[in-house]
Amino acid sequence: HCIDSKMAKTRLACLLTLLSTHCYFSVLAVVLKTSNEAPWTDEFDRIELSCLIESISTSNPRIEWKKITNEGPSYVYFDKKISGDLENRAMIREPATLLITNATRSDTAKYRCEVTAADDQRSFDEIVIDLVVRVKPVTPKCSVPKSVPFGKSAELSCVEEEGFPKSQYQWFKNKEEVPDDHKTSLKFFNSSYTLDADSGTLQFITVRKEDAGEYFCRAKNDAGYAECPPQQMEVYDIDILGILMGVLVVVIVLMSITAGICCAYKRGYFSTQKQTGNNYKVPAKGDGVDYVRTEDEGDFRHKSSFVI
């Protein structure tokens, strides 16, 4: 019994020693934790970035928040003041949690909570929180050809660049979703197309009569979705006989014009006509002698200059 009593006392002493050691180290070290390392919210909603002080002995620690982007870190909370883009949209909830009251897409980033406790043996600790602000897509820009010849290819495009995360795309024909694989649906089984949900492109390899209809696109992400107005696409037959007849008529007309021009050339309609009538030639002056003609034709006499 005495031996058991001594052993019990020894074990109790060891247990008390362990407890005191644990308390000693916990009191002299600042330790942080968070309830959510990767929070998200929709644009214009509020979000809480939790920074909880699990243990500390310093009564008035220094608390700082920094926003980390590709350009480097910048202060969000410093010297007990909110600064930067969050100046009028955030506050500190004691002891160190950052509350954003009106989140915007520009708030998507990593945030670092730093606590410095001068009286603790381990005087500094930090945690990093990755915030995502989701943005609902806006109305996408859709392009649908109005008419496509039967048997030809056609492309329908859908683009939306405001949503975050990046939008995924769905196409609808006559209010029914176009499946990724046309073989999974009886209504689209005979169609020949490829659908890219990332780029929003619906590419018809060979258009059929059954592909005619009213099409619209939906852009969606985790925050919501938006749709463009429906547009009609028609499929028409190519009139091969009509095209050949038209080409034949044009050829006949061109040949007729050519023949007419050749005939006109042969008949001289395009040759230059010569001038008619007698051509008067000015008589050449002879040997420097200057003559004056009198009233009697054929009677010439010398000028005074010649006489001199």
C-alpha positions as CSV (number, residue, x, y, z in Angstrom):
1,H,0.0,0.0,0.0
2,C,2.8,2.4,0.8
3,I,4.5,1.6,-2.4
4,D,1.3,2.3,-4.3
5,S,0.9,5.6,-2.5
6,K,4.5,6.7,-3.4
7,M,3.9,5.8,-7.0
8,A,0.7,7.7,-7.1
9,K,2.4,10.8,-5.7
10,T,5.2,10.5,-8.2
11,R,2.7,10.3,-11.1
12,L,0.7,13.3,-9.8
13,A,4.0,15.3,-9.5
14,C,4.9,14.4,-13.1
15,L,1.4,15.4,-14.3
16,L,1.5,18.7,-12.6
17,T,5.0,19.4,-14.1
18,L,3.6,18.7,-17.6
19,L,0.6,20.9,-17.1
20,S,2.7,23.8,-15.8
21,T,5.1,23.4,-18.7
22,H,2.3,23.4,-21.2
23,C,0.8,26.5,-19.6
24,Y,4.2,28.2,-19.6
25,F,4.7,27.8,-23.3
26,S,1.1,28.7,-24.2
27,V,1.2,31.9,-22.3
28,L,4.5,33.0,-23.8
29,A,3.5,32.5,-27.5
30,V,1.1,34.3,-29.7
31,V,-0.9,31.8,-31.8
32,L,-3.4,32.7,-34.6
33,K,-6.0,30.6,-36.3
34,T,-8.9,31.2,-38.7
35,S,-12.3,29.6,-39.2
36,N,-12.1,29.8,-43.0
37,E,-8.9,30.0,-45.0
38,A,-10.7,30.4,-48.4
39,P,-13.9,32.4,-47.9
40,W,-16.0,33.6,-50.9
41,T,-18.9,36.0,-51.3
42,D,-21.0,37.5,-54.1
43,E,-20.2,41.0,-55.3
44,F,-21.8,43.8,-53.1
45,D,-22.3,41.4,-50.1
46,R,-20.4,41.4,-46.8
47,I,-17.7,38.9,-45.9
48,E,-15.7,38.2,-42.8
49,L,-12.0,37.3,-42.8
50,S,-11.5,35.7,-39.4
51,C,-8.3,36.2,-37.6
52,L,-8.6,34.6,-34.2
53,I,-6.0,34.9,-31.4
54,E,-5.8,31.5,-29.8
55,S,-3.2,32.4,-27.2
56,I,-1.4,35.6,-26.1
57,S,0.0,37.2,-23.0
58,T,0.6,40.8,-24.3
59,S,-2.4,43.0,-23.4
60,N,-2.1,45.4,-26.3
61,P,-0.7,43.6,-29.4
62,R,0.0,45.2,-32.7
63,I,-2.5,44.0,-35.4
64,E,-2.0,44.6,-39.1
65,W,-3.8,43.4,-42.3
66,K,-2.1,43.4,-45.7
67,K,-3.5,42.7,-49.2
68,I,-1.2,40.6,-51.3
69,T,-1.4,41.1,-55.1
70,N,1.0,40.6,-58.1
71,E,2.3,44.2,-57.4
72,G,3.2,43.2,-53.8
73,P,1.7,43.7,-50.4
74,S,-0.2,46.8,-49.4
75,Y,-1.7,47.9,-46.1
76,V,-5.4,47.3,-45.4
77,Y,-5.3,47.9,-41.6
78,F,-2.4,49.7,-40.0
79,D,-2.0,51.8,-36.8
80,K,-5.7,51.0,-35.9
81,K,-7.0,52.5,-39.2
82,I,-8.5,51.0,-42.3
83,S,-6.7,52.2,-45.5
84,G,-6.5,51.7,-49.2
85,D,-9.5,50.5,-51.2
86,L,-11.3,49.3,-48.1
87,E,-11.2,52.6,-46.2
88,N,-14.9,53.1,-46.2
89,R,-16.0,49.5,-46.7
90,A,-14.4,47.6,-43.9
91,M,-13.9,47.5,-40.1
92,I,-12.1,45.4,-37.5
93,R,-14.1,43.1,-35.3
94,E,-12.3,42.5,-32.0
95,P,-9.8,41.3,-31.6
96,A,-8.4,41.0,-35.1
97,T,-11.1,39.9,-37.6
98,L,-11.5,42.0,-40.8
99,L,-15.1,42.5,-41.9
100,I,-15.7,43.8,-45.4
101,T,-19.2,45.3,-45.6
102,N,-19.5,45.8,-49.4
103,A,-17.2,43.5,-51.4
104,T,-16.3,44.3,-55.0
105,R,-14.5,42.3,-57.7
106,S,-11.3,44.2,-57.0
107,D,-11.2,42.7,-53.5
108,T,-10.4,39.2,-54.8
109,A,-6.9,38.6,-53.4
110,K,-4.9,37.0,-50.6
111,Y,-5.0,38.8,-47.2
112,R,-2.5,38.4,-44.4
113,C,-3.3,39.0,-40.8
114,E,-0.2,39.8,-38.7
115,V,-0.1,40.0,-34.8
116,T,3.0,41.2,-32.9
117,A,3.0,40.6,-29.1
118,A,6.0,42.2,-27.5
119,D,5.6,40.5,-24.1
120,D,5.4,37.0,-25.5
121,Q,8.4,34.7,-26.0
122,R,7.1,34.0,-29.5
123,S,6.2,37.5,-30.3
124,F,4.9,37.2,-33.9
125,D,2.4,35.1,-35.9
126,E,0.5,35.4,-39.1
127,I,-2.2,33.7,-41.2
128,V,-3.1,34.0,-44.9
129,I,-6.7,34.1,-46.2
130,D,-7.6,33.7,-49.8
131,L,-10.7,35.7,-50.6
132,V,-12.8,35.2,-53.8
133,V,-15.5,37.7,-54.7
134,R,-17.9,36.1,-57.3
135,V,-19.3,38.3,-60.0
136,K,-22.5,37.5,-61.8
137,P,-22.3,37.4,-65.6
138,V,-23.7,40.2,-67.7
139,T,-25.8,39.7,-70.9
140,P,-23.5,37.8,-73.4
141,K,-22.9,38.9,-76.9
142,C,-24.3,36.3,-79.3
143,S,-23.8,35.8,-83.0
144,V,-26.2,33.6,-84.9
145,P,-26.3,33.5,-88.7
146,K,-29.7,34.4,-90.1
147,S,-29.6,31.9,-93.0
148,V,-27.3,29.0,-93.9
149,P,-27.3,26.9,-97.0
150,F,-28.1,23.2,-96.6
151,G,-25.0,21.0,-96.2
152,K,-22.6,23.9,-95.4
153,S,-20.9,24.7,-92.0
154,A,-22.1,27.3,-89.6
155,E,-20.7,28.8,-86.3
156,L,-22.7,30.4,-83.4
157,S,-20.6,32.3,-80.9
158,C,-21.3,33.6,-77.4
159,V,-19.0,35.9,-75.3
160,E,-19.2,37.3,-71.8
161,E,-16.2,38.8,-70.0
162,E,-17.5,40.4,-66.8
163,G,-18.3,37.3,-64.8
164,F,-16.0,35.8,-62.1
165,P,-15.1,33.0,-62.0
166,K,-15.0,32.7,-65.8
167,S,-18.4,31.9,-67.3
168,Q,-19.4,28.6,-68.8
169,Y,-21.8,28.6,-71.7
170,Q,-24.9,26.7,-72.7
171,W,-26.8,26.9,-76.0
172,F,-30.6,26.5,-76.4
173,K,-32.6,25.7,-79.5
174,N,-36.3,26.5,-79.3
175,K,-35.9,26.8,-75.5
176,E,-34.4,23.3,-75.2
177,E,-30.8,22.9,-74.2
178,V,-28.4,21.7,-76.8
179,P,-26.5,18.7,-75.3
180,D,-22.7,18.5,-75.4
181,D,-23.1,15.1,-77.3
182,H,-25.8,15.1,-79.9
183,K,-26.1,11.3,-79.7
184,T,-27.6,11.6,-76.2
185,S,-30.8,13.3,-77.4
186,L,-33.3,12.0,-80.0
187,K,-34.1,15.6,-81.1
188,F,-30.4,16.3,-81.9
189,F,-29.3,12.8,-82.9
190,N,-29.1,13.6,-86.6
191,S,-27.3,16.9,-86.1
192,S,-23.6,17.2,-86.7
193,Y,-21.9,19.8,-84.4
194,T,-19.3,20.4,-81.6
195,L,-20.1,22.5,-78.5
196,D,-17.3,24.2,-76.5
197,A,-18.7,25.2,-73.1
198,D,-15.5,27.2,-72.3
199,S,-15.4,29.4,-75.4
200,G,-19.2,29.5,-76.0
201,T,-18.9,28.3,-79.7
202,L,-21.5,26.0,-81.3
203,Q,-20.0,24.8,-84.6
204,F,-22.2,23.0,-87.1
205,I,-20.1,20.8,-89.4
206,T,-22.9,20.1,-91.9
207,V,-26.1,22.0,-91.5
208,R,-29.4,20.0,-91.9
209,K,-33.0,21.2,-92.3
210,E,-33.7,20.1,-88.8
211,D,-31.0,22.5,-87.4
212,A,-33.2,25.5,-88.3
213,G,-34.8,27.2,-85.3
214,E,-34.5,29.9,-82.6
215,Y,-31.2,29.9,-80.7
216,F,-30.0,31.7,-77.6
217,C,-27.0,31.4,-75.2
218,R,-26.7,31.3,-71.4
219,A,-23.5,32.4,-69.6
220,K,-23.3,31.1,-66.0
221,N,-21.0,30.8,-63.1
222,D,-21.3,30.3,-59.3
223,A,-22.8,33.8,-58.8
224,G,-25.6,33.4,-61.4
225,Y,-26.3,33.5,-65.1
226,A,-27.4,35.8,-67.9
227,E,-28.9,35.1,-71.4
228,C,-28.8,36.9,-74.8
229,P,-32.1,37.4,-76.7
230,P,-33.1,34.5,-79.0
231,Q,-32.2,34.7,-82.7
232,Q,-33.6,32.8,-85.7
233,M,-31.5,30.7,-87.9
234,E,-32.9,29.5,-91.3
235,V,-31.6,26.7,-93.5
236,Y,-32.2,26.9,-97.3
237,D,-31.5,24.7,-100.3
238,I,-29.0,25.7,-102.9
239,D,-30.7,25.9,-106.4
240,I,-27.9,24.4,-108.5
241,L,-30.0,24.5,-111.7
242,G,-30.9,28.1,-111.1
243,I,-27.2,29.0,-110.6
244,L,-26.2,27.1,-113.8
245,M,-28.9,28.9,-115.8
246,G,-27.8,32.2,-114.5
247,V,-24.2,31.6,-115.4
248,L,-25.3,30.4,-118.9
249,V,-27.3,33.6,-119.4
250,V,-24.4,35.7,-118.4
251,V,-22.1,33.9,-120.8
252,I,-24.5,34.3,-123.7
253,V,-24.9,38.0,-123.0
254,L,-21.1,38.5,-122.9
255,M,-20.7,36.5,-126.1
256,S,-23.3,38.6,-127.9
257,I,-21.7,41.8,-126.8
258,T,-18.3,40.6,-128.0
259,A,-19.7,39.5,-131.4
260,G,-21.4,42.9,-131.8
261,I,-18.2,44.8,-131.1
262,C,-16.3,42.6,-133.6
263,C,-18.9,43.2,-136.3
264,A,-18.8,46.9,-135.7
265,Y,-15.1,47.0,-136.2
266,K,-15.3,45.1,-139.4
267,R,-17.8,47.5,-140.8
268,G,-15.6,50.4,-139.9
269,Y,-17.8,52.1,-137.3
270,F,-14.9,52.6,-135.1
271,S,-12.4,53.8,-137.8
272,T,-11.3,57.5,-138.1
273,Q,-12.9,59.4,-140.9
274,K,-10.6,61.5,-143.3
275,Q,-11.3,65.2,-143.9
276,T,-13.0,66.1,-147.2
277,G,-12.4,69.1,-149.6
278,N,-9.3,70.6,-151.2
279,N,-6.3,71.2,-149.0
280,Y,-4.9,74.6,-149.7
281,K,-1.2,74.9,-149.8
282,V,0.5,78.2,-149.1
283,P,2.9,78.9,-152.0
284,A,6.5,78.9,-151.1
285,K,8.4,82.1,-151.3
286,G,11.1,82.1,-153.9
287,D,14.7,83.2,-153.4
288,G,13.9,85.8,-150.8
289,V,11.9,88.0,-153.4
290,D,8.9,89.7,-151.8
291,Y,5.9,89.9,-154.2
292,V,2.7,91.9,-153.9
293,R,-0.4,90.8,-155.8
294,T,-2.3,93.5,-157.7
295,E,-6.0,93.7,-158.5
296,D,-5.4,92.0,-161.8
297,E,-5.0,88.3,-161.2
298,G,-1.7,87.2,-162.3
299,D,-0.1,90.7,-162.3
300,F,2.7,90.8,-159.7
301,R,5.1,93.7,-159.0
302,H,8.0,94.1,-156.7
303,K,7.8,95.9,-153.4
304,S,9.8,99.1,-152.9
305,S,12.1,97.2,-150.7
306,F,13.1,95.0,-153.5
307,V,13.7,97.9,-155.8
308,I,16.0,99.5,-153.2
